[in-house]
Amino acid sequence: MSGAASSSWPFWNHYVAYFVKPEGRVIDPDRNSMTTSEGQSYAMFFALVANDRAMFERLRSWTEGNLAKGDLSKNLPAWSWGAKPDGSWGVLDPNSASDADLWTAYDLIEAGDLWAVQQYSNAGAAMLALIAEDETATLPNLTKVLLPGNVGFHWFNTRWLLNPSYTPVPLLLAANRVDKRGPWKQILDAFPIWMGKASPSGFAMDWVEYTLGTGFAPVSAPGDTRTARGSYDAIRVYLWAGMSPGEVEESTQLLQILKPMQRYVEAHMSPPESVNPDGSIASEKAPPGFAAAMVPFLVTEGDADAATFQLRNVLAQFDSVTGLLAHPPRYYDQNLALFALGWQDGRFRFAPDGKLRVQWKN
């Protein structure tokens, strides 16, 4: 299905073999082999952690050529690419996704430092400027926030839609290190504040709305008729918080807000799939990627026993044939697990200024 892998990280090698085309395109087999800017940005990060320079460049080049109109320093990537109704392949939705954009900028900046490639560093810094210009907003009487994308997330300066999982603390720390004049410190300082207000039960929500005069409230995802909840997006909030440098005040604040999830996992031995805004459980049985995401979170919370139980649960579900998590292997499960297990194995850490520390360059 894909190109050859060439790193000392077996899980990543298996991921490449199953999910990455030879030209550097990450596919989701469950969505008609669609490619997203998220998938590209995550894979670039894993390639960097694996010191897989050839694959990193293929991923970057494909992203730039097919999602960013040939220049990542001038155009934010389209978020989705795949099969069109007429049978051709190309961009499905030109709107951007700020989480993928922030990860891509981070990947380029850190790759530029670790591999001494100035072209990467320059492109990453240019992307930060584009994100600051096109994907941030100032809430009245509050501060800067990261919008989920360029178009369709604020209305008439009275209503803004936010996604908590789009704001990883380490990436904001790194952005502020590179671009001191940017909005990154404001976004970082504000994040735990509005997260606390938008998480009434202490569980992270997938989507949050800020309305002028009303404040923050959990809401449904765009186009979703179901009620607001914390589920497939929100699970990343716990993962990012667990991997964030503990010396940073915002990390400590987030972990304190998210304590209810720690208590739930301790009591039930696994995370829920979906949580209602009031803290009641909408769906208990979560996919294995959720358990993986809990490992750094529980370790950082100081709950070694619960973390070990989740880790054993995840490792027991790896398929001996594919080398991937569960059967059949799902795209999202693998990505959550690559982050979580890579961190747990000590392959990478984030420094207090967001700099990426990798095992291959101690």
DOLUM-612367 format. One line per field, with one value per residue (C-alpha): y, x, z. Coordinates in steps of 0.1 Angstrom, whole numbers. Layout:
BEGIN
c2	Y;...
c1	X;...
c3	Z;...
END
This chain:
BEGIN
c2	0;24;34;18;28;34;41;23;29;-3;12;41;17;-3;28;39;5;6;43;62;61;61;98;109;109;97;79;70;37;41;74;63;69;106;126;154;181;167;133;149;171;142;120;147;149;111;111;137;118;87;106;95;124;109;103;137;154;133;142;179;180;163;186;217;206;193;211;245;255;248;270;264;298;316;294;275;239;228;204;176;159;129;114;138;129;130;104;128;134;167;192;185;215;244;256;253;235;254;224;208;242;247;211;216;248;232;202;225;247;218;199;230;230;193;186;221;228;266;261;242;268;297;279;271;307;319;296;310;344;331;313;345;365;341;318;339;362;386;379;411;420;389;380;361;326;302;297;262;274;304;305;297;299;334;354;392;397;382;344;323;286;270;235;229;201;225;243;221;239;228;241;275;276;269;295;321;312;317;347;369;395;371;363;330;340;356;325;303;324;325;288;273;302;296;258;260;280;258;225;228;192;191;169;184;191;186;220;252;284;319;342;379;386;349;335;300;269;234;230;204;201;220;202;177;173;154;172;187;162;154;125;120;155;161;130;149;176;150;136;171;180;148;154;191;202;202;233;254;270;265;228;226;246;223;191;205;213;178;159;143;122;109;99;83;61;51;40;23;11;27;61;67;72;101;125;149;185;177;149;120;93;91;61;39;17;37;26;15;49;65;42;51;88;83;70;103;120;96;95;132;133;110;79;53;23;35;45;10;-7;14;8;-30;-28;-10;-33;-64;-52;-49;-72;-95;-94;-57;-45;-20;-13;-35;-53;-38;-9;25;57;77;50;47;84;87;57;69;101;84;54;74;98;69;52;83;89;125;152;189;214;243;265;240;228;191;168;136;103;101;134;133
c1	0;29;65;93;102;137;138;145;110;90;56;63;76;44;23;42;37;0;-11;15;17;52;48;42;5;-12;-45;-75;-87;-120;-127;-121;-84;-89;-59;-61;-37;-39;-26;2;13;12;32;58;62;66;91;111;110;122;150;134;145;136;100;97;107;82;55;64;67;34;17;32;24;-11;-26;-7;-7;30;42;37;53;25;-6;-21;-29;-64;-76;-89;-79;-93;-117;-141;-176;-163;-137;-107;-85;-78;-87;-121;-124;-100;-106;-77;-74;-54;-43;-27;-12;3;17;31;48;62;74;93;108;120;132;151;169;175;186;201;179;173;146;125;130;120;89;78;82;63;35;33;28;0;-17;-15;-31;-58;-66;-67;-93;-96;-127;-143;-130;-108;-78;-65;-77;-69;-98;-103;-97;-97;-134;-167;-158;-170;-201;-206;-182;-208;-201;-170;-165;-134;-119;-99;-79;-65;-43;-14;7;41;33;23;55;76;56;63;100;102;78;80;58;30;-2;11;17;-17;-33;-14;-22;-59;-63;-66;-89;-115;-110;-121;-152;-160;-156;-183;-178;-141;-142;-129;-155;-150;-164;-170;-188;-182;-212;-210;-229;-233;-198;-185;-206;-201;-218;-222;-196;-204;-231;-237;-272;-262;-258;-225;-200;-164;-152;-130;-117;-115;-94;-64;-68;-57;-30;-15;-18;0;29;33;63;54;75;50;22;-4;3;-4;-36;-49;-41;-60;-91;-90;-88;-123;-110;-82;-107;-130;-103;-91;-127;-136;-102;-107;-117;-152;-159;-182;-190;-219;-213;-227;-201;-225;-212;-229;-209;-186;-166;-138;-115;-80;-65;-83;-65;-32;-39;-45;-9;10;-19;-20;18;20;-9;13;-9;16;-6;-35;-10;5;-29;-38;-4;-8;-43;-30;0;-22;-42;-14;-18;12;7;4;24;-4;-30;-62;-76;-84;-61;-79;-61;-70;-61;-26;-20;-30;-9;22;21;14;38;65;64;62;92;112;116;107;99;90;112;98;102;85;117;116;140;145;161;183;200;207
c3	0;6;5;24;59;71;108;140;153;144;150;127;101;102;100;69;53;58;57;36;-2;-18;-28;8;10;43;36;57;43;62;43;8;11;19;29;55;65;100;88;69;98;123;100;95;133;136;108;126;159;139;122;89;67;34;45;61;28;8;33;32;-6;-12;13;-3;-38;-34;-4;-3;-40;-42;-14;23;31;13;15;44;34;23;50;28;-5;-21;-47;-63;-76;-112;-104;-103;-73;-57;-30;-15;8;5;40;64;97;123;143;113;103;137;138;103;112;143;123;99;126;147;116;106;139;143;107;101;71;69;42;67;94;71;59;94;105;75;83;118;103;81;110;131;103;91;120;151;166;196;217;231;266;265;245;214;205;178;154;140;104;81;71;89;126;137;129;131;160;183;181;178;175;191;194;226;210;184;210;222;248;235;200;214;235;204;183;209;210;173;169;200;184;175;195;209;245;246;232;256;287;278;270;306;315;288;290;326;317;287;307;333;345;341;310;278;251;213;204;223;215;228;225;232;264;273;274;268;263;248;214;187;159;127;108;135;148;179;213;225;240;246;224;194;193;230;237;222;249;275;253;246;283;294;270;279;299;336;344;325;345;318;318;355;352;324;344;374;352;337;370;365;337;358;385;360;345;380;389;355;343;309;294;281;244;249;278;281;292;327;331;326;303;269;257;277;253;237;209;218;208;237;262;245;249;286;292;291;308;337;340;343;367;389;386;376;383;361;334;335;332;302;286;290;276;245;239;242;212;187;157;151;113;107;137;142;170;167;137;113;122;122;112;142;167;153;154;190;199;180;200;233;230;214;244;268;253;256;219;223;249;248;265;285;255;232;216;205;223;204;215;184;193;230
END
